[in-house]
Amino acid sequence: MAPPRSGIAILLIAILCIALLPADSSAQSCTNYLTLASCIPAAVGNTAPTANCCSLIQKYVKKPACLCTLVQSAKKAIPSINIAKAVILPKKCNFGKYVPKNYKCAGVPVPRE
């Protein structure tokens, strides 16, 4: 089944917005969920996170509250984001060991291993 066109349009807009951000805006911002735009496909569907997504996750994984804030902001803007899929990205990117034990994001347990 093909993804809905509106979802693809949102994804393309998000990627375009990231491409237009100034280079120094890649600093760890907890307010602009678009900094993780390359992770949106993995948080929406059944795709594996890309190398670029994992590189971004690595920047945030030691700040789980910040990463959780970004995930929640993204979910508000893009309702098709699945919180359970988003919070597993650190584990899928092999950074689960940095997640605090028993940590939850939006009430969803974040797996370490």
N, C-alpha and C positions, 0 to 999 in steps of 0.2 A: 504494500500500500504506500503510495507516495505521500510525503509530508504535505500538510496544508500550505497553500501558497502564502498565506499571511505569515506563517512561521518562518518560511524561507525569506520573505521580505524583511521581517524583523531581524533575522540573523545577518542578512546582507547589510542592513543599515548599521547594525552594531559593529560589524567588521569595518565598515567604511569610517565610522566615527573613531575607532581605534587608530586607523591608518592616518587620520587627520590630527591626532593629538600631538602636541609638541614632544620632542624626544625626552625632555626632562620631566614630563608628566608621568613617567613610568615609576616614579618614586612610590613608595607604598602608601597609596591613598586608600582609606577605608570608606570613602564616600562615593567613588565613581565605579560602579560595578562593571562598566565597559572596559576597565583595565583587564578584565578576565574574559573578554569577548571570545577568544579562541577556545575557551572551555565550554561555551554555551552548547555546542552540539552534543558533547558528552553528558551535559546536565539535562538535556532534553530527551535524547534518544538512547539507543543502545550502542553508540559508537565509543571506541576507546579514546581516551584523551590524547591529543596530539603532543608532540615534543614541545611545541611552543606553549601549550596549555600547562604542561608539567613544569616548564621553566618558570612560568608565572606563579604556579602553586608553590614552588620552592621559595619564592620571595615572601610569601605570606604564611607559610605553614607554621612558622614559629610564633605567629600572631593569630592564634585561632579565633579570637573574638573579632578581629578585623576581617578575617576571611568569612566568618559567619555573617557579619554585617553586609559584606558584599553579596553573599549568596541570597540573603533576605531581600536586599535592594533589587537584585536581578529578578527574583521571583515576583516582586510587586510590578516590575516593568514588563516582564515576559512571563505570563502565567503558566506557560507550558513547561517552565523549568521545574524539574522534579527535585525537591530538597534532598530526598534520600539518595538520588544519583549524584547530586552535587557534593554532598558531604563525604562521599566515598572517593572522590578524586585524589585527595592526598595519599590514600592507600594505593590506589591504582597507579599513582606516579612514584610509588616506592618511598613516600615520605611519611607514612603512617606512624613511624616510631616517634615523630615529633609531636604528635597529637597527645594532649594530656589525657591521662586515664579517666575514663567515665565522662569524657567531654560530650556535650550535646549542643547542637545548633538547631534552634527553633524547635526544641523538644525531640530532635532526632539524634540518636547516638551516633557519634563519629567513630568509625572503626579505626583501630590502630594497626591491626595485622590481619 
